[in-house]
Amino acid sequence: MALPHGRPAHPGLLDGFGRVATDLRVSLTDRCNLRCSYCMPEEGLAWLPSERVLTDDEVVRLVTVAVERLGVTELRFTGGEPLLRRGLEQIVAATTSLRTAQGLAPETSLTTNAVGLARRAAGLAAAGLGRVNVSLDTLDPVRFAAITHRDRHADVLAGLRAAADAGLGPVKVNAVLLRGVNDAEAGALLRWSLREGYALRFIEQMPLEPHGTWDRTSMIDVDDVLRLVADDFAPGALELHQQEPAERGAAPAELWDVRWDDGAVVRTGTLGVIGSVTRPFCSACDRTRLTADGEVRDCLFATRGHDLRGMLRDGAGDDELADAWRTAMWGKLAGHGLDDLAGAGFARPDRPMSAIGG
């Protein structure tokens, strides 16, 4: 059966290429307390006015629609910086009280810069949060301040420790390598992560910065990352074995099992590299996104969104909201076009990453 607008009847978030979104990324704010050079200018951005941002109750209602009516089984709360949301613990608790069609609580995670996480990790764990991804590009406090324009390196490390102590694991560390800035730290970041028990993920820099300075030719790609890591270890000390693609599923990271013999102890773990630009995973994408002001985005690189906030505030029922969400996802493109080296297949989104949600 097909609906009048050409979308087939389907209970979930089906797109025109047969993909079904079960992973929801929820941006809780476009604001951030760091100013990472590849994300936003030092002076910040023109933040969303408070009246345009979804209230806690509105976030919970849309999340409930996604889980109970649209088949979403996994949620990640993002920003900007989600720890700036005062009601975060209450939103997490309301989310984890929901049940999927399988009778399970949805899996929940948080992507954060960890500034302030030390004092909130225990409360988030008590609310039911499953795990955290922490953005950290350097182990050098001076370099951290240069990249982020804030002297908060010690706070990030404290937040990481608190997350691990609270059981929010596996704790993942996300790092972006910038040529001539922190690329010499690739091996050091891996050694540190293995010692601390964190799962390291390197992410290719993406063209989502507001000042338009991203340069594909100078970007550090997956092959560069692997070379930088291998070159920083003594011969024979590091073993990397790539996991089978089938084990990756819809996850964006290509994964390697790591074995490091430091001469005193053998440490093991995983290394992930997310090649959004050079090794896109669009064909297996299972994500849908909700911005802080209530737009559905079917892709991080989508050039437009579909407004649910307006419908919600105009009195739309849950069935209407669910159907509008399905319609928004039906129009998802096959891919973002970033893998086209000439750039002919890629159109820059109308918002920077902090306003979309990572």
C-alpha positions as CSV (number, residue, x, y, z in Angstrom):
1,M,0.0,0.0,0.0
2,A,1.3,3.5,-0.8
3,L,0.2,6.7,0.7
4,P,-1.0,9.6,-1.4
5,H,2.4,11.4,-1.3
6,G,4.2,8.3,-2.5
7,R,5.6,7.1,0.8
8,P,4.7,3.4,1.5
9,A,2.9,2.5,4.6
10,H,5.6,1.5,7.2
11,P,5.5,1.7,11.0
12,G,9.1,3.0,11.3
13,L,11.3,5.6,9.8
14,L,11.8,4.1,6.3
15,D,13.6,6.1,3.6
16,G,13.4,5.7,-0.1
17,F,16.5,3.5,-0.3
18,G,15.2,0.9,2.2
19,R,17.1,2.1,5.2
20,V,15.2,2.2,8.5
21,A,16.3,4.7,11.2
22,T,16.4,3.3,14.7
23,D,19.1,5.6,16.2
24,L,18.0,9.1,17.2
25,R,20.4,11.9,17.9
26,V,18.8,14.6,20.1
27,S,20.5,18.0,20.3
28,L,19.5,19.7,23.6
29,T,21.2,23.0,22.9
30,D,23.2,24.8,20.3
31,R,25.4,26.4,22.9
32,C,28.8,25.3,24.0
33,N,31.3,26.3,26.7
34,L,34.3,25.6,24.5
35,R,35.3,27.2,21.2
36,C,37.0,24.5,19.2
37,S,38.6,26.1,16.2
38,Y,37.1,23.6,13.7
39,C,33.6,24.0,15.1
40,M,32.9,27.7,15.9
41,P,34.6,31.1,16.1
42,E,36.2,32.2,19.3
43,E,33.4,34.7,20.0
44,G,30.7,32.0,19.6
45,L,27.7,32.1,17.4
46,A,24.3,33.7,17.2
47,W,22.6,31.3,19.7
48,L,19.0,30.2,19.3
49,P,16.6,32.4,21.3
50,S,15.2,30.5,24.3
51,E,11.6,30.5,23.0
52,R,12.7,28.6,19.9
53,V,14.4,25.8,21.9
54,L,12.3,22.8,22.8
55,T,11.3,22.6,26.5
56,D,12.2,19.6,28.5
57,D,8.6,18.3,28.2
58,E,8.6,18.9,24.4
59,V,11.9,16.9,24.1
60,V,10.4,14.0,26.1
61,R,7.2,14.0,24.1
62,L,9.0,13.8,20.8
63,V,11.4,11.2,22.1
64,T,8.4,9.2,23.3
65,V,6.8,9.4,19.8
66,A,10.1,8.2,18.3
67,V,10.4,5.2,20.7
68,E,6.8,4.1,21.1
69,R,5.5,4.8,17.5
70,L,8.5,4.9,15.2
71,G,10.8,2.0,16.3
72,V,13.7,4.0,17.7
73,T,15.8,1.8,20.0
74,E,18.9,3.9,20.6
75,L,19.2,7.6,21.6
76,R,22.2,9.8,22.0
77,F,21.9,13.3,23.6
78,T,24.2,15.9,22.0
79,G,24.6,19.6,21.6
80,G,26.3,22.0,21.3
81,E,27.2,20.9,24.8
82,P,24.4,18.9,26.4
83,L,25.7,19.3,29.9
84,L,24.6,23.0,29.6
85,R,21.0,21.7,29.7
86,R,19.8,22.0,33.3
87,G,17.1,19.3,32.9
88,L,19.4,16.7,31.4
89,E,19.0,14.2,34.2
90,Q,15.2,14.4,34.1
91,I,15.2,14.0,30.3
92,V,17.4,11.0,30.5
93,A,15.3,9.4,33.3
94,A,12.1,10.0,31.3
95,T,13.7,8.4,28.2
96,T,15.0,5.3,30.0
97,S,11.5,4.8,31.5
98,L,10.2,4.2,28.0
99,R,9.9,0.8,26.4
100,T,10.6,-0.2,22.9
101,A,8.5,-2.7,20.9
102,Q,10.8,-5.4,22.3
103,G,9.9,-4.4,25.8
104,L,13.4,-2.9,26.5
105,A,14.5,0.5,27.6
106,P,16.1,2.4,24.8
107,E,19.9,2.5,24.8
108,T,21.1,5.9,25.8
109,S,24.4,7.7,25.5
110,L,25.8,11.2,25.7
111,T,28.3,13.1,23.5
112,T,30.0,15.7,25.6
113,N,33.2,17.8,26.1
114,A,33.1,16.6,29.7
115,V,33.5,20.1,31.2
116,G,31.2,19.7,34.3
117,L,30.8,16.0,33.9
118,A,32.7,15.2,37.1
119,R,29.9,16.6,39.2
120,R,27.1,15.1,37.1
121,A,28.3,11.7,36.1
122,A,26.8,9.8,39.1
123,G,23.5,11.5,38.7
124,L,23.3,10.7,35.0
125,A,24.2,7.1,35.7
126,A,21.4,7.0,38.3
127,A,19.0,8.4,35.7
128,G,19.8,5.4,33.5
129,L,22.3,6.9,31.1
130,G,24.3,4.0,29.5
131,R,27.6,5.5,28.3
132,V,29.4,8.7,27.2
133,N,31.5,9.8,24.3
134,V,34.0,12.5,25.3
135,S,35.6,14.9,22.8
136,L,39.3,15.4,23.5
137,D,41.9,16.2,20.8
138,T,45.1,16.6,22.8
139,L,46.8,15.5,26.0
140,D,48.7,18.8,26.2
141,P,46.9,21.5,28.3
142,V,48.5,24.3,26.4
143,R,47.5,22.9,23.1
144,F,44.0,22.2,24.4
145,A,43.7,25.9,25.3
146,A,44.9,26.8,21.8
147,I,42.3,24.6,20.1
148,T,39.4,25.3,22.4
149,H,40.2,28.9,23.5
150,R,39.4,27.7,27.0
151,D,41.7,26.5,29.9
152,R,39.5,23.5,30.9
153,H,41.8,20.5,30.1
154,A,41.9,19.3,33.8
155,D,38.1,19.5,33.9
156,V,37.8,17.2,30.9
157,L,40.2,14.6,32.4
158,A,38.3,14.8,35.7
159,G,35.0,14.2,33.8
160,L,36.4,11.2,32.0
161,R,37.5,9.6,35.3
162,A,34.1,10.4,36.9
163,A,32.3,8.8,34.0
164,A,34.4,5.6,34.3
165,D,33.9,5.5,38.1
166,A,30.1,5.9,37.6
167,G,30.0,3.0,35.2
168,L,29.2,5.0,32.1
169,G,31.2,2.7,29.9
170,P,32.7,1.8,27.7
171,V,33.9,5.4,27.8
172,K,34.8,6.5,24.3
173,V,37.2,9.4,23.5
174,N,36.6,11.2,20.2
175,A,39.6,13.0,18.7
176,V,40.0,15.1,15.6
177,L,43.5,15.3,14.2
178,L,44.5,18.6,12.6
179,R,47.5,18.8,10.4
180,G,50.3,20.7,12.0
181,V,48.4,21.2,15.2
182,N,47.9,17.9,17.1
183,D,48.7,15.2,14.5
184,A,51.9,14.3,16.3
185,E,49.8,13.1,19.2
186,A,48.1,10.2,17.4
187,G,50.3,7.5,19.1
188,A,50.3,9.3,22.5
189,L,46.5,9.4,22.5
190,L,46.3,5.7,21.8
191,R,48.8,4.8,24.5
192,W,47.0,7.0,27.0
193,S,43.6,5.5,26.1
194,L,44.8,1.9,26.4
195,R,46.4,2.7,29.9
196,E,43.2,4.4,31.1
197,G,40.8,1.8,29.6
198,Y,39.1,4.2,27.2
199,A,38.1,3.4,23.6
200,L,39.7,5.9,21.3
201,R,38.0,7.0,18.1
202,F,39.6,9.3,15.6
203,I,37.2,11.3,13.4
204,E,38.0,12.9,10.1
205,Q,37.4,16.6,10.1
206,M,34.1,17.5,8.4
207,P,33.0,20.7,6.6
208,L,30.6,21.8,9.3
209,E,32.6,24.8,10.7
210,P,30.8,28.2,10.3
211,H,33.7,30.1,8.7
212,G,34.1,27.9,5.6
213,T,37.8,27.2,6.0
214,W,37.7,23.4,5.7
215,D,40.1,22.1,3.1
216,R,39.7,18.6,1.8
217,T,43.3,18.4,0.6
218,S,44.8,19.1,4.0
219,M,42.4,16.9,6.0
220,I,43.9,13.9,7.9
221,D,42.1,10.9,6.5
222,V,41.8,7.3,7.7
223,D,45.0,6.1,6.0
224,D,46.9,9.1,7.5
225,V,45.6,8.2,11.0
226,L,46.7,4.6,10.8
227,R,50.2,5.7,9.5
228,L,50.6,8.3,12.2
229,V,49.7,5.8,14.9
230,A,51.9,3.0,13.6
231,D,54.9,5.3,13.1
232,D,54.8,6.4,16.8
233,F,55.4,2.9,18.2
234,A,58.5,0.8,18.4
235,P,58.8,-1.9,15.7
236,G,56.8,-4.9,16.8
237,A,55.3,-3.3,19.9
238,L,51.9,-2.5,18.3
239,E,49.5,-5.0,16.6
240,L,46.4,-3.8,14.8
241,H,43.9,-6.3,13.5
242,Q,40.9,-4.9,11.6
243,Q,37.6,-6.3,12.6
244,E,35.3,-7.7,10.0
245,P,32.9,-5.2,8.5
246,A,30.0,-7.4,9.5
247,E,30.8,-6.7,13.1
248,R,30.5,-3.0,12.5
249,G,26.9,-3.0,11.5
250,A,25.5,0.5,11.1
251,A,28.2,1.9,13.4
252,P,30.3,4.7,11.8
253,A,33.7,3.6,13.1
254,E,35.9,1.1,11.4
255,L,37.4,-0.9,14.3
256,W,40.8,-2.4,14.9
257,D,41.6,-4.7,17.8
258,V,44.8,-3.4,19.5
259,R,47.6,-5.2,21.3
260,W,50.4,-3.1,22.7
261,D,53.4,-4.5,24.5
262,D,55.0,-1.6,26.3
263,G,57.9,-3.8,27.6
264,A,56.3,-4.2,31.1
265,V,52.7,-5.2,30.4
266,V,50.6,-6.1,27.4
267,R,47.6,-3.9,26.9
268,T,44.6,-4.6,24.7
269,G,41.7,-2.5,23.5
270,T,40.1,-1.2,20.3
271,L,40.9,1.7,18.0
272,G,38.2,3.2,15.8
273,V,38.5,5.6,12.9
274,I,35.4,7.4,11.5
275,G,36.0,8.2,7.9
276,S,32.8,10.3,7.2
277,V,34.5,12.0,4.3
278,T,36.7,9.4,2.6
279,R,34.9,6.2,3.7
280,P,31.3,7.1,4.1
281,F,28.8,4.7,5.6
282,C,25.7,6.2,4.2
283,S,24.4,2.9,2.7
284,A,24.0,1.5,6.2
285,C,22.9,4.7,8.0
286,D,20.3,4.1,10.6
287,R,20.1,7.6,12.1
288,T,17.5,10.3,12.4
289,R,18.2,13.7,14.2
290,L,16.2,16.2,16.2
291,T,17.7,19.6,16.6
292,A,17.3,21.7,19.7
293,D,14.6,23.8,18.0
294,G,12.6,20.8,16.9
295,E,13.7,20.1,13.4
296,V,14.0,16.6,12.0
297,R,17.2,16.2,10.1
298,D,17.6,13.0,8.1
299,C,21.4,13.5,7.8
300,L,24.1,15.5,9.6
301,F,24.7,17.1,6.2
302,A,21.1,17.7,5.3
303,T,20.5,21.1,3.7
304,R,17.1,21.6,5.3
305,G,15.0,20.3,8.2
306,H,11.4,19.5,8.9
307,D,9.7,21.4,11.7
308,L,8.0,19.4,14.4
309,R,8.1,22.1,17.0
310,G,5.6,24.2,15.2
311,M,3.2,21.2,14.8
312,L,3.6,20.3,18.4
313,R,2.9,23.8,19.7
314,D,-0.1,24.1,17.3
315,G,-1.7,21.1,19.0
316,A,-0.8,18.2,16.7
317,G,-1.4,14.8,18.1
318,D,1.2,12.0,18.5
319,D,-0.1,10.2,15.3
320,E,0.3,13.4,13.3
321,L,3.8,14.0,14.7
322,A,4.8,10.5,13.9
323,D,3.5,10.6,10.3
324,A,5.3,14.0,9.7
325,W,8.5,12.4,11.0
326,R,8.1,9.4,8.6
327,T,7.5,11.7,5.7
328,A,10.6,13.7,6.5
329,M,12.7,10.6,6.6
330,W,11.3,9.2,3.3
331,G,13.0,12.0,1.4
332,K,16.5,11.1,2.7
333,L,19.2,11.2,0.0
334,A,21.3,8.1,-0.8
335,G,24.5,9.8,0.5
336,H,26.0,13.2,1.5
337,G,28.3,13.5,-1.5
338,L,31.4,14.2,0.6
339,D,33.3,11.3,-1.0
340,D,33.2,13.2,-4.3
341,L,36.7,14.6,-4.4
342,A,35.6,17.4,-6.8
343,G,32.8,18.4,-4.4
344,A,30.2,18.4,-7.1
345,G,27.9,16.0,-5.1
346,F,28.1,17.9,-1.8
347,A,26.1,20.9,-0.6
348,R,27.1,22.5,2.7
349,P,24.4,22.4,5.3
350,D,22.7,25.7,6.3
351,R,23.8,25.3,10.0
352,P,27.1,24.5,11.7
353,M,27.5,21.3,13.6
354,S,26.8,22.9,17.0
355,A,23.3,23.9,15.7
356,I,22.6,20.4,14.3
357,G,23.9,18.1,16.9
358,G,26.8,15.7,16.5
